[in-house]
Amino acid sequence: MNKFLAAAALVTIATASTAGSYAAPADPPVMAPVIIEEQAASSSSPSAGLVLGLTTLVIFSAALAN
């Protein structure tokens, strides 16, 4: 029990001694600007969702026909 109290006292002292020792950096970090580009959707090729939906519909209708 005495070792536990001694350890708790040392932890408390160490925490109190380092509580205000954080030195903030002089300059804030410099981050590159974020550039967002919109990609034009090509109307000549179907989207993946449309192809997946049609494929599923064809497979299920073929399964029901048999």
N, C-alpha and C positions, 0 to 999 in steps of 0.2 A: 504494500500500500504506500509505503514511503517513497519507493522508486517511482510509482505512478504520479504522486504529488510533485516530486522533484522534476520529472519530465514535463508535467503540465506547467510548472513555474518557468522552466527554461523556454518552453514554446511561447508562453505569454510574453516573456522578456524579449525574445528574438523577434516576435511579431511587432511589438511596440517600437523596437529600435529601428526596424526597416519600414515603418508605415509611411513616412514622409520622404523617403529617399529617392523617389522616382523623378528623374530629370527628363522633362519633355524635350523632344528633338527641336533644334533651332528652326528648321524649315519643314513645313509639311511635305509629305511625299508628293512628288509630281506624277500625275497619271496622264496617259495619252488620251485624247478625246475619243469617244466612241462614235463610229460612223455606221449608221444603219442604212443599208441599201435595200431597196425593194426590187425584187426580181419580177420581170414581166411574165405573166403566165402565157404559155403558148396555147393558142386555141386549136391548133391542128392535131395535137395528141391528147387523148383522153386522160383524165386523172386516174390515179391508182385506185381510188375508192370506187369509181365507176366501173373499172375493169374487174375489180374484186367482186362487186355486187352482181354484175352480169354473169361472171363465171360461176358464182354460187347459185344464181337462179338457174342457169343451164344445167348444172350438176344435179340439183334437187329435182328439176323437172324431168331429167333423164332417169333418175332413180324412181320417181313416181310412175313413170310410163311403163317400167318393167314390172 
